[in-house]
Amino acid sequence: MDRSSRNRLTERLLPQFPGETLFDRLARTVCRVGCLPRKELYEAWEVARRVRRRFRGGRVVDLACGHGLLAHILLLLDDSSSLALAVDRRIPEQAAKLAVCLVESWPRLAGRVQFLEQDLAQVELLPGDLVVSVHACGGLTDLVLERAMAVGARVAVLPCCHDLAAGDPGGLQGWLDGPLAQDVLRAGRLSEKGYRVITQRIPGDITPKNRLLMGEPAMTFQ
């Protein structure tokens, strides 16, 4: 199966996920809803697994959330997070249907994911939050990082659609390609703000924009 496909997962693909692992059960639920591109399932899953290996607990805040799948998976992987906010300027119509189906499969999710249509710059964040964003386009990734750093929250982003015209490569373009230079500078800004920086990749067969940048305050935020 091509995990990078933008084709929607539908009931026709249910036989591809026959097992009783959490991922297979999740994939079957997404197939029954029939609204998500295949790559979004795999991106959210691979990011969530890596984030939860590092960061436990806290309110999840999924910025530029799309259908909110990442927020739901993060709660499934760690029940010590009691609540998730799924925030976007425009929530897709099918997000509510996906949420209902996920709650039917995992009743413990009921009432724990709240969707919010709001400008990302206006969302109130707290130091104990876990702020995440998968493929917030261009400068939105920088906004997510800045919002998290402003309150000392843990953060994880999977950048995409690097705006090379507007972005500053920091003089690194002689060594690194533009997108990589921008991501290196993002990691540097986290470090300058007193964050421990963790850099990983999700599998490249899902997306070439696969650099996962995570950070947590090295000390209590003042």
C-alpha positions, 0 to 999 in steps of 0.5 A, a space after each residue: 500500500 502506498 502510504 503517501 497516497 492522497 486518496 481517501 481511505 474508504 470501506 473498500 480498504 478495510 481488508 488492508 487492516 485486519 489485525 487487532 492492533 491499535 493502529 489497525 483498529 484506528 485505520 478501520 474506523 477512519 476507513 468507515 468514515 471515508 473522509 481522510 487521505 491515506 497519508 494523513 492517517 500515517 502522518 498522524 500515527 507516526 508523529 503521535 507515537 514519537 511524541 508520546 515516547 517523549 512527552 506524557 500528560 498535559 492538555 493536548 493542543 493540536 494547532 492547524 488540526 484539520 480533522 483533529 485525528 492527531 489530537 484523538 490519537 494522542 489521547 488514545 496513546 496516553 490517558 493521562 491527558 484528560 483533554 485535547 483542543 483541536 484548533 483551526 481557522 476552519 474545521 472541515 465538515 467531516 471532522 465531527 463525523 470522524 470524532 463521533 466514530 472514534 468515540 463509538 470505537 473508544 468510548 473513553 474519548 467522549 467529551 475529551 476533544 474540543 474543536 475550536 474554530 479560531 485564529 491560531 494566534 488567539 488561542 490561550 496556551 498554558 505552560 503545562 500544554 503539549 502543543 502539536 502541529 502536523 504540516 502547518 504550512 509555511 510560517 504557521 509552523 513558526 507561529 506554533 513554535 513562537 506561541 509554545 515558547 511564549 508560555 514554556 509549553 512542550 511542542 512538536 511540529 512536522 514542518 512543510 511548505 517552507 516559504 523560502 521567499 519570506 523565510 530567513 535561511 540564516 546564511 546557511 544556504 551555502 551548506 544546506 538546502 532552503 527548507 533544511 536551513 529553515 528547520 535548523 534555525 527553528 531548532 536553534 530558536 528553541 535551544 536559545 529559549 532554553 528548550 531541550 531539542 529533539 530531532 527525528 524523522 517519520 518514514 520518508 515513504 509517507 512524506 518527504 516533509 518528514 522532519 519532526 522537531 520536538 522541544 521541552 523546557 529544560 527548566 521550569 518556565 519563568 
